[in-house]
């Protein structure tokens, strides 16, 4: 885990994500997932770039099975942007950093 993207669990998901007063980008990932490791630096970079404007959280799907099940996560990496407690947008698969930046810009301005 980096310095800016924080870990979220089944236990604190409601508090950290659904009740957040800022948009929250959640990266659903796993240790064994190559594409997840590939986009991890981009996720950390956007977490730093949007620090104070949005939250970026990472959820390990192997350690936290309830939340991914609830949101129908079928493939990883899956990134979901939540705002005001509701899912706004979803990206499945490894994407360039610019895609994440555009997504967050749309929801933080």
N, C-alpha and C positions, 0 to 999 in steps of 0.2 A: 504494500500500500504506500502511496506517495504522501506528500505533505498536505496536499490540497483535496484530493478525492478521499472521502472518508468511507469507512465500512459501515454498512447498515445490515441489520439482522431481522429475522422474523419478529423478534421481540420488540425492537424499537422502530420498525418500519412506519407504523401509524404516526408516532411522534415526530420522527425525523423527516418523513416524506409527505404523508397525507395532511398533517397539520402545519406544515411549513408555510411561512408567510412569503417565501420566495419560490420561484420555479425550481424544481429538482429534477436533475437528469440522473436516472439510475441505470448503471451498467450491470446487467446480469451476466455473470461469467463463471468459469471454473478453472482450476489449476491446470488441468490436462488439456485445455482447449487452446490450440495453436492460434487461431484467429483472435481469441480473447487477449492473449499475450501480445499479439501483433498491434492491437489498437490501444493497449494500456498506456503507452506514452502519450498518445493523442488525448485520451480521456483525462490524464493528469494535467496536460497542458491547458485544456479548456477549463478544467477546474481552477487552475491558477489564474487564467485570463478573466474568468467571470466571478472570481472571489468577491464576495460582498453583494453581488447582483443575483447570483443563483447558487444552488448547492449541487455538487456532483458527488454521488454516492455509488459505491460498488457493493453488489450482493453476490456472495459465493453461493451458487445454486445447490452445490453438494451439501453445504453446511446448513442451509436455510431452505428446506423444500416447500414450506407452506406458501410463501408469497409468490414464488414463480408459478406454482400450481394455480393459485388464485387468479393470476393474470395471464394464464395460458401460454407461458413461455415454452416453446417447443424446440427452438434452436438457439444456440448462443454463439457469439455475443448477441444479446438483445438489449437495446438501449431504449428506455421509455422516459419521456418527459412528462412530469406531473406538474400541474398548476392548480391551486385551490382544491387540492385533494382528489383531482380527477386526471385520468390519463389524457394527454393532449395529442401526443405523437409517438410513434414507435419506429425504430430502425432495427432491422435484423441483419446481422452480418457485419463484417469488418468494413468500415467506410473511412474515407480520408478525413483528416482533422477539419478541413473546411466545411464539410457537411455538418459536423457537430457544432461548429462556430455559428453557421447560418441558422441552425435549429434554435440555439440558445439566444441568438440576437433577436429572432422573431418573437420570443416569449419574454424577453427582459426589457424591451424598449417601450 
